[in-house]
Amino acid sequence: MDAFHSGADTLFIMLGAIMILAMHAGFAFLELGTVRKKNQVNALVKILVDFAVSTMAYFFVGYYIAYGVHFFVGAEELSAKSGFEMVKFFFLLTFAAAIPAIISGGIAERARFHPQLVATALLVGLVYPFFEGIAWNQRFGIQAWLEANYGFAFHDFAGSVVVHAVGGWAALPAVILLGSRRGRYSGDGAVAAHPPSSIPFLALGAWILAVGWFGFNVMSAQTLDKMNGLVAMNSLMAMVGGTLVAVVMGKNDPGFAYNGPLAGLVAVCAGSDLMHPLGALVTGGIAGFIFVWLFTLTQNRWKIDDVLGVWPLHGLCGAWGGIAAGIFGLQSLGGMGGVSLMSQVIGTLLGIVIASLGGFLIYGVLKKTVGIRLDPEEEYEGADLSIHKITATPEREVSW
């Protein structure tokens, strides 16, 4: 019976890992549909190679920092208990690899390819697992301190803060240090529109992400005995709330309409196992409002050229999700309880500080040493030429 249970749990978390892996196709198509056509191939290659680099960084360094587990033992030991630890690594890797996938959308169309791979390795190998270990593995005693002082530890069931806020806040310094795309803002304050190149691709990316998100959230239980349909219901309600508010606030703009459900899903991750569905609906609706309002302010008033709006979508909606778990998770508001608003605020702020400092240090050093922005000629052509030369041969010309 134990062996069967272990095998069932392994299959359960494996399916979750596959669903989240598929979400990276969603990240790719969401970026592909948003950037201009001249940058589409660069976006596709960047998401794929970022995932490969993330795997190496997390395998050799990051997973050990977060969980104190390494894989430098015999295969027989690794395969014990149906190889559950191996599949758990795969599952958690797909979360970690979301960090560069999130950042990719913010820095699109003007970031150099190879320096970004270095940033990916450092973020996934060091910055992300440092906070992941604090939040999900009781590292460094911070969770124990929160529990002792405020009754409960910081709660983030599926990563509103650990994954999304960290990714969004690490992206913000990268976007600022890169500067805006050429021609985006003029000296007289005018804003040049760079409309999405393909609404169908953008919509496809959003749908892939939304479907995969149910693996992201529900399978965060990691074992069958802890799985709860409440997580699926709350994910659905938050998705719907984010969609409806974004459509109304965005005046039916398809870019807002398809990012609205993602905003709701980002926000509900943290408390999806605690909230009443009505609380999840409100959480998602507020996230939809946050995204549309802050995306507009960021782009038009603050002149921060965050191409896909990853800071408002992941950074701010993720932070809201961490706090919302401490509000709508309370029994007085229909939740399951077992959560402290103060712990949620402190844990969320800690994630923001670690991500922001990590992002600023990594991209700041890279900017000073090797440079992180494309040369003007390469940016004009629309891609980092270093990834195009490998397929252009005298016998086979390509046109991208």
Secondary structure, DSSP 8 states (H G I E B T S, - for coil): -HHHHHHHHHHHHHHHHHHHHHHHHHHHHHHHHHS-GGGHHHHHHHHHHHHHHHHHHIIIIIHHHHHS----S-HHHHTGGGGHHHHHHHHHHHHHTHHHHHHHHHSTTTB-HHHHHHHHHHIIIIIHHHHHHHHHH-GGGHHHHHHHHHSS----SS-IIIIIIHHHHHHHHHHHHH---TTSB-TTS-B-----S-HHHHHHHHHHHHHHHHHHHHGGG-SGGG--HHHHHHHHHHHHHHHHHHHHHTTT-HHHHHHHHHHHHHHHTTTTTTS-HHHHHHHHHHHHHHHHHHHHIIIIIS----TT-HIIIIIIHHHHHHHHHHHHTSGGGTS-----HHHHHHHHHHHHHHHHHHHHHHHHHHHHHT-SB--HHHHHHTS-GGGTGGG-BTTB----
